[in-house]
């Protein structure tokens, strides 16, 4: 299976369980691997036959910035579902991180894997 990769998509949104986290947008880092078949796109050289990473990035950003989830687990699950709405995406590995959320750690987060047949 081929992969479309969106690396280090930085968005700002409300996420967290503490009172102060519910008042101010924080950085959220998103990494996505979309599993798809790119053979037709490779032959036709047409965006119509591709998983459009620009459109997908905008959808992920819009949701992450408006969802106001408490946990990175919930946000990651939301975003994975969005990815699988694209009929060409068969499986997704998605990581959501909160940079600087824990002292002495560059970032903390979760990575999930979801597929169309689950």
TIDRENKE-534297 format. One record per residue: z negated, x, y negated of N, C-alpha, C in turn; residue number from 1. Coordinates in Angstrom, 1 decimal. Example, Ala and Ser with C-alpha at 12.3 -4.5 7.8 and 13.67 -1.06 7.14 Angstrom:
2
REC,-7.8,13.2,5.7,-7.8,12.3,4.5,-7.8,13.2,3.3,1 .
REC,-7.1,12.8,2.2,-7.1,13.7,1.1,-7.9,12.9,0.0,2 .
***
This chain:
118
REC,0.0,0.8,1.2,0.0,0.0,0.0,0.0,0.9,-1.2,1 .
REC,0.8,0.5,-2.2,0.9,1.2,-3.5,-0.3,0.8,-4.4,2 .
REC,-0.5,1.6,-5.4,-1.6,1.4,-6.3,-1.1,1.4,-7.8,3 .
REC,-1.7,0.5,-8.6,-1.5,0.6,-10.1,-3.0,0.9,-10.5,4 .
REC,-3.1,1.9,-11.4,-4.4,2.3,-11.8,-4.6,2.1,-13.3,5 .
REC,-5.7,1.6,-13.7,-6.2,1.5,-15.1,-7.4,2.3,-15.2,6 .
REC,-7.4,3.4,-15.9,-8.5,4.3,-15.9,-9.2,4.3,-17.3,7 .
REC,-10.5,4.2,-17.2,-11.4,4.4,-18.4,-11.0,3.4,-19.5,8 .
REC,-10.9,2.1,-19.2,-10.7,1.1,-20.2,-12.0,0.8,-20.9,9 .
REC,-12.2,1.2,-22.1,-13.4,1.1,-22.9,-13.4,-0.2,-23.7,10 .
REC,-14.4,-1.1,-23.5,-14.5,-2.3,-24.2,-15.9,-2.4,-24.7,11 .
REC,-16.2,-3.4,-25.6,-17.5,-3.6,-26.1,-17.9,-5.1,-25.9,12 .
REC,-19.0,-5.3,-25.2,-19.5,-6.6,-25.0,-21.0,-6.7,-24.8,13 .
REC,-21.5,-7.9,-24.7,-22.9,-8.2,-24.4,-23.1,-8.2,-22.9,14 .
REC,-24.0,-7.3,-22.5,-24.3,-7.2,-21.1,-25.7,-6.6,-21.0,15 .
REC,-26.5,-7.2,-20.1,-27.8,-6.7,-19.9,-28.9,-7.8,-19.8,16 .
REC,-30.0,-7.4,-19.4,-31.1,-8.4,-19.2,-32.2,-8.3,-20.3,17 .
REC,-32.2,-7.2,-21.0,-33.2,-7.0,-22.0,-32.8,-7.7,-23.3,18 .
REC,-33.9,-8.1,-24.1,-33.6,-8.9,-25.3,-32.7,-8.1,-26.2,19 .
REC,-32.9,-6.8,-26.4,-32.1,-6.1,-27.3,-30.6,-6.0,-26.9,20 .
REC,-30.4,-6.0,-25.5,-29.0,-6.0,-25.0,-28.3,-7.3,-25.2,21 .
REC,-29.0,-8.3,-25.5,-28.4,-9.6,-25.7,-28.0,-9.8,-27.1,22 .
REC,-28.4,-8.9,-28.0,-28.1,-9.1,-29.4,-27.0,-8.2,-30.0,23 .
REC,-26.7,-7.1,-29.3,-25.7,-6.1,-29.7,-24.7,-5.8,-28.7,24 .
REC,-23.4,-5.8,-29.0,-22.4,-5.3,-28.1,-22.6,-3.9,-27.7,25 .
REC,-22.4,-3.6,-26.4,-22.5,-2.2,-25.9,-21.1,-1.8,-25.3,26 .
REC,-21.0,-0.5,-25.2,-19.8,0.0,-24.5,-19.9,-0.4,-23.0,27 .
REC,-18.7,-0.8,-22.5,-18.5,-1.1,-21.1,-17.3,-0.3,-20.7,28 .
REC,-17.4,0.4,-19.6,-16.2,1.2,-19.1,-15.7,0.6,-17.8,29 .
REC,-14.4,0.3,-17.8,-13.8,-0.3,-16.6,-12.7,0.5,-16.0,30 .
REC,-12.8,0.7,-14.7,-11.8,1.4,-13.9,-11.3,0.5,-12.8,31 .
REC,-10.0,0.4,-12.7,-9.4,-0.6,-11.7,-8.3,0.1,-10.9,32 .
REC,-8.3,-0.1,-9.6,-7.2,0.2,-8.8,-6.7,-1.1,-8.2,33 .
REC,-5.4,-1.4,-8.5,-4.8,-2.6,-8.0,-3.8,-2.2,-6.9,34 .
REC,-4.0,-2.8,-5.7,-3.2,-2.5,-4.6,-2.0,-3.6,-4.5,35 .
REC,-0.8,-3.0,-4.5,0.4,-3.9,-4.6,1.6,-3.2,-3.9,36 .
REC,2.6,-3.9,-3.7,3.9,-3.2,-3.2,4.8,-3.0,-4.4,37 .
REC,5.1,-1.8,-4.7,5.9,-1.4,-5.9,7.4,-1.2,-5.5,38 .
REC,7.8,-1.4,-4.2,9.2,-1.0,-3.8,10.2,-1.8,-4.6,39 .
REC,10.0,-3.1,-4.8,11.0,-3.9,-5.5,11.1,-3.4,-7.0,40 .
REC,10.0,-3.2,-7.6,10.0,-2.7,-9.0,10.6,-1.4,-9.1,41 .
REC,10.5,-0.5,-8.1,11.1,0.8,-8.1,12.6,0.7,-7.9,42 .
REC,13.1,-0.3,-7.2,14.5,-0.5,-7.1,15.2,-1.2,-8.3,43 .
REC,14.5,-2.2,-8.8,15.1,-3.0,-9.9,14.8,-2.4,-11.3,44 .
REC,13.8,-1.6,-11.4,13.4,-1.0,-12.7,13.1,-2.1,-13.7,45 .
REC,12.6,-3.2,-13.3,12.3,-4.4,-14.1,10.8,-4.7,-14.2,46 .
REC,10.3,-4.9,-15.4,8.9,-5.2,-15.6,8.5,-6.5,-14.9,47 .
REC,9.5,-7.4,-14.7,9.3,-8.7,-14.0,8.8,-8.5,-12.6,48 .
REC,9.2,-7.3,-12.0,8.8,-7.0,-10.6,7.6,-6.1,-10.5,49 .
REC,6.9,-5.9,-11.6,5.8,-5.0,-11.7,4.5,-5.8,-11.9,50 .
REC,3.4,-5.2,-11.5,2.1,-5.6,-12.0,2.0,-5.0,-13.4,51 .
REC,1.9,-5.9,-14.4,2.0,-5.4,-15.8,0.6,-4.9,-16.2,52 .
REC,0.4,-3.6,-16.2,-0.9,-3.0,-16.5,-1.4,-3.3,-17.9,53 .
REC,-0.4,-3.5,-18.9,-0.8,-3.8,-20.2,-1.4,-5.2,-20.3,54 .
REC,-0.7,-6.2,-19.7,-1.2,-7.5,-19.7,-2.5,-7.6,-18.9,55 .
REC,-2.6,-6.9,-17.8,-3.9,-6.9,-17.0,-5.0,-6.3,-17.9,56 .
REC,-4.8,-5.2,-18.5,-5.8,-4.6,-19.4,-6.3,-5.5,-20.4,57 .
REC,-5.4,-6.2,-21.1,-5.8,-7.2,-22.2,-6.6,-8.3,-21.6,58 .
REC,-6.3,-8.8,-20.4,-7.1,-9.9,-19.8,-8.5,-9.4,-19.4,59 .
REC,-8.6,-8.2,-18.9,-9.9,-7.7,-18.5,-10.7,-7.4,-19.8,60 .
REC,-10.1,-6.9,-20.8,-10.8,-6.6,-22.1,-11.3,-7.9,-22.7,61 .
REC,-10.5,-8.9,-22.8,-10.8,-10.2,-23.4,-12.0,-10.8,-22.6,62 .
REC,-12.0,-10.8,-21.3,-13.1,-11.4,-20.5,-14.4,-10.6,-20.7,63 .
REC,-14.3,-9.3,-20.6,-15.5,-8.4,-20.7,-16.1,-8.5,-22.1,64 .
REC,-15.3,-8.7,-23.1,-15.9,-8.8,-24.4,-16.5,-10.2,-24.8,65 .
REC,-16.1,-11.2,-23.9,-16.6,-12.5,-24.2,-17.6,-13.1,-23.2,66 .
REC,-17.7,-12.5,-22.0,-18.4,-13.1,-20.9,-19.9,-13.2,-21.1,67 .
REC,-20.5,-12.2,-21.8,-21.9,-12.1,-22.0,-22.7,-12.2,-20.7,68 .
REC,-22.4,-11.5,-19.7,-23.1,-11.5,-18.4,-24.4,-10.7,-18.5,69 .
REC,-25.3,-11.0,-17.6,-26.5,-10.3,-17.5,-26.4,-9.0,-16.7,70 .
REC,-25.6,-9.0,-15.7,-25.5,-7.9,-14.8,-24.1,-7.3,-14.7,71 .
REC,-24.0,-6.0,-14.4,-22.7,-5.4,-14.2,-22.1,-6.0,-12.9,72 .
REC,-22.9,-6.3,-12.0,-22.4,-6.9,-10.7,-21.6,-8.2,-11.0,73 .
REC,-22.2,-9.1,-11.8,-21.5,-10.3,-12.1,-20.2,-10.1,-12.9,74 .
REC,-20.3,-9.2,-13.9,-19.0,-8.9,-14.6,-18.0,-8.3,-13.7,75 .
REC,-18.3,-7.4,-12.9,-17.4,-6.8,-11.9,-16.7,-7.9,-11.1,76 .
REC,-17.5,-8.8,-10.6,-17.0,-9.9,-9.7,-16.0,-10.7,-10.5,77 .
REC,-16.4,-11.1,-11.8,-15.4,-11.8,-12.6,-14.1,-11.1,-12.8,78 .
REC,-14.2,-9.8,-13.1,-13.0,-9.1,-13.4,-12.1,-8.9,-12.1,79 .
REC,-12.7,-8.7,-11.0,-12.0,-8.6,-9.7,-11.2,-9.9,-9.4,80 .
REC,-11.9,-11.1,-9.7,-11.2,-12.4,-9.5,-10.0,-12.5,-10.5,81 .
REC,-10.1,-12.0,-11.7,-9.0,-12.0,-12.7,-7.8,-11.2,-12.1,82 .
REC,-8.1,-10.1,-11.6,-7.1,-9.2,-11.0,-6.3,-9.9,-9.9,83 .
REC,-7.1,-10.6,-9.0,-6.5,-11.2,-7.9,-5.7,-12.5,-8.2,84 .
REC,-5.8,-13.0,-9.5,-5.0,-14.1,-9.9,-3.5,-13.7,-10.0,85 .
REC,-3.3,-12.4,-10.2,-1.9,-11.9,-10.2,-1.4,-11.9,-8.7,86 .
REC,-0.4,-12.7,-8.4,0.0,-12.9,-7.0,0.5,-11.6,-6.3,87 .
REC,0.9,-10.6,-7.1,1.3,-9.3,-6.6,0.2,-8.4,-6.2,88 .
REC,-1.0,-8.7,-6.6,-2.2,-7.9,-6.3,-2.8,-8.4,-5.0,89 .
REC,-2.8,-7.5,-4.0,-3.4,-7.8,-2.7,-4.9,-7.5,-2.6,90 .
REC,-5.2,-6.4,-3.2,-6.6,-5.9,-3.1,-6.9,-5.2,-4.4,91 .
REC,-8.2,-5.1,-4.8,-8.6,-4.5,-6.0,-9.9,-3.7,-5.7,92 .
REC,-10.0,-2.5,-6.3,-11.3,-1.8,-6.4,-11.6,-1.7,-7.8,93 .
REC,-12.7,-2.1,-8.2,-13.1,-2.2,-9.6,-14.5,-1.6,-9.9,94 .
REC,-14.5,-0.8,-10.9,-15.8,-0.2,-11.3,-16.1,-0.6,-12.7,95 .
REC,-17.4,-1.1,-12.9,-17.9,-1.4,-14.3,-19.1,-0.5,-14.5,96 .
REC,-19.1,0.2,-15.6,-20.2,1.1,-16.0,-20.7,0.8,-17.4,97 .
REC,-22.0,1.2,-17.6,-22.6,1.1,-18.9,-22.9,2.6,-19.3,98 .
REC,-22.1,3.2,-20.1,-22.4,4.6,-20.5,-23.7,4.6,-21.3,99 .
REC,-24.5,5.6,-21.0,-25.7,5.9,-21.8,-26.8,4.9,-21.5,100 .
REC,-26.7,4.0,-20.5,-27.7,3.0,-20.3,-29.0,3.6,-19.7,101 .
REC,-28.9,4.7,-19.1,-30.1,5.3,-18.5,-30.2,6.7,-19.0,102 .
REC,-31.4,7.1,-19.5,-31.6,8.4,-20.0,-31.3,9.5,-19.0,103 .
REC,-30.6,10.5,-19.4,-30.2,11.6,-18.6,-29.1,11.3,-17.7,104 .
REC,-28.5,10.2,-17.7,-27.3,9.8,-16.9,-26.2,9.5,-17.9,105 .
REC,-25.0,10.1,-17.6,-23.8,9.8,-18.4,-23.5,8.3,-18.4,106 .
REC,-23.7,7.7,-17.2,-23.3,6.3,-17.0,-23.9,5.7,-15.8,107 .
REC,-24.1,4.4,-15.7,-24.5,3.7,-14.5,-23.6,2.5,-14.3,108 .
REC,-23.5,2.0,-13.1,-22.6,0.9,-12.9,-22.5,0.6,-11.4,109 .
REC,-21.5,-0.3,-11.1,-21.2,-0.7,-9.8,-19.7,-0.6,-9.5,110 .
REC,-19.4,-0.4,-8.3,-18.0,-0.4,-7.8,-17.9,-1.4,-6.7,111 .
REC,-16.9,-2.3,-6.8,-16.7,-3.4,-5.8,-15.3,-3.3,-5.3,112 .
REC,-15.1,-3.9,-4.1,-13.7,-4.0,-3.6,-13.6,-5.5,-3.1,113 .
REC,-12.5,-6.1,-3.5,-12.2,-7.4,-3.1,-10.7,-7.5,-2.7,114 .
REC,-10.4,-8.5,-1.8,-9.0,-8.7,-1.4,-8.7,-10.1,-1.4,115 .
REC,-7.4,-10.4,-1.4,-6.9,-11.7,-1.5,-7.3,-12.5,-0.3,116 .
REC,-7.4,-11.9,0.9,-7.7,-12.6,2.1,-9.2,-12.9,2.4,117 .
REC,-10.0,-12.6,1.4,-11.5,-12.8,1.7,-11.8,-14.3,1.4,118 .
***
